[in-house]
């Protein structure tokens, strides 16, 4: 059983001994840091049992890609959850960036840049060594993520209302998205929502829409996001000594789907310091 546990969705695939996919489960996000242990356990339970269906026994191997799995305490918590859910065989826990990189670059040297609810850059070099940058969570950064973009959209709206910043089409889009009639109601409508994090994350799609319509503020937010993600990717490329090497730079996560221009912006920035890198979107599921 393979599980891709992200901040907004979780996918589980059951395979037989020959690698054929024989079951699938899909559900909401499963992230220990943003959702907590109980919510993560519930999400994993749902996708695991949807995937295994009427199978007479649990799979012999369960492999999970989840944010934070390069930290020993997070891995221990995940393993305890899986044991409680009846997984008694071999358990493999890796960072979700690792499975995205393997999906996009196979066994070749490369870097994956994930921009979903959170963000991280992770790579494996020619010698098989790994490196990462970012992925520390919203308090410490998650720069360039969809949530980060959504927060900046909110900031742009209140700055425009205060006349501390330029007028922007984001004002009307964000108010409608949050269900607020006036700017004075925006804080209450956002902060009292139990789904505040996904609400803000989804605002990245509004930024993409405004940018496509020529809004300068939205364009600046997306350019800043691309700069941050490119900086994380450059850190990993430098750590692995791959500036002059052929490698893959794989782009994964919801932000690249919400804002297609992000792929173009990021590819241009990567080419400035890693001219032999081939940058492209991940097309296979991790």
C-alpha positions, 0 to 999 in steps of 0.5 A: 500500500502506497500513501501520498499524504498532503496538506489538502488531500491524501491518496492511497493505492493498493498494489499486488505483487506484480505492481498492478494497482488493485485498489484506491482511496482518496480523502482529505489532508493528513498532515501532523503539523497542520491537522494534528494527530487525531485528524491525521489518523482519521484521514489515513483510516479512511483512505486505507480502508477504501483502498483495501476494500474487502481484502482478507488482510492488511498489506505486507508493506505500507509506504507513506510519503508525508511532510515532516518524515525526515524528523524522528519524532514525526516518523515515530508518531506516524508509525504509532498511528499505522500500528493502531490502524492494523498495519503490522507488516513493514512500514516505510515513512519518507517525506512527501517530497521524496515520492514526488521526486521519484515520480518525476525523475525516477532514479535520475538526479534531480530536485522537486519543488512542491508548492501546495498548502506548504512548500519545500525543495528536495533533491537527490544528487548524482552520488545519491545524497539528499538535500532539502530547503524549506518545508518548515511550516507556515510559522517559519516560512512555507514561502511560495506556497499556495497558503503563503500566496493567499496570506499575501492576497489578504494583506494586499486587500487590507492595504488597499482598503487603508490606502497604504497600497495600490487598488487591486482586483483582489479586493472584490474577489477575496471579499466574495470568496470569504463571504464578507460584504465589507472590508470591516467584516473580512477579519471576522469571516476569515478567522472564525471559520473552522476551515480557515487554512484551506480557505486562505490556501484557495485564495491563491486561485483568485490571485492567479485569476487576477494576474491573468486579467492584468492585475499588477498586485496579483502579478507581483505576488506570484512573481515573489512566490516564484522567487522564493521557490527558485531560491529554495531550489537553488539552495538544493542544487548548490548543496548537491553540486549540480549547477553545471549538471544535467538534472530534472527540476520537477514542479509539484503541488496545487499552486502550479495547477491554480496558477499555470504562470508559476511554471513559466516564472520558475523555469526561467529563474532556475535556468539562470543558475542551472542552465542544464536543468530540465524544468517541468510539471509532475504528471504522474501521481506520487 
